[in-house]
Amino acid sequence: MHIEKNIVDSILGTLLDISGKTKDHAKARYDLKDMGIRKNLHPKDTEDSKRTKFAKACFSMTNGEKSNFCGVLKTAKLPDGSASDISRCIHLDERKVSNYKTHDAHFMLHYLLPIPIKSILPDHVAIPLIHLSSFFRRLRQKVITLEELNCLEVEIIEIINQLE
């Protein structure tokens, strides 16, 4: 569950562009430039060379989309005992999610996040995230066979490649 919480922290921090939590920051963009990959995301100096511009990433959301994303999570009706009151962790005015427990992250990753992700993000971003959610849900089954584990091992490699 702690791994799941770290993954949810990274996903939410990056998608909602939460300061200090996002994985898409200036240093990451300069690293892309140093590695010579993803040229469309390289930082570009302005004409007066006083500032640097960063291109919008494919997973970036507008403020309205971030509000919709948080709104879906906040208004979700959950069965009693399935998770604590997740809506208390959603801050619509700031468009961020914070102070949730490990079990809440587990429940969000397995059941809640695929809903707003599918409806807001483009398919090439949403599908790998939904597959990641499905991967953890199937990994946490009560009974799992060796064949299923082998399939999951192959599948997580594909998911990671799609996320990159």
Protein Blocks (a to p, Z undefined) as FASTA:
>chain_A
ZZmmmmmmmmmmmmnopghkacbdfklmmmmmmnopakllpccddfkomaccddddfkbc
cfklmmmmmmmmmmpccdehkaccfklmpcfklopaehiafklmmmmmmmmmmmmmmmmm
cfklmmmmmmmmmmmmmmmpmbdcfklmmmmmmmmmmmmmmmZZ
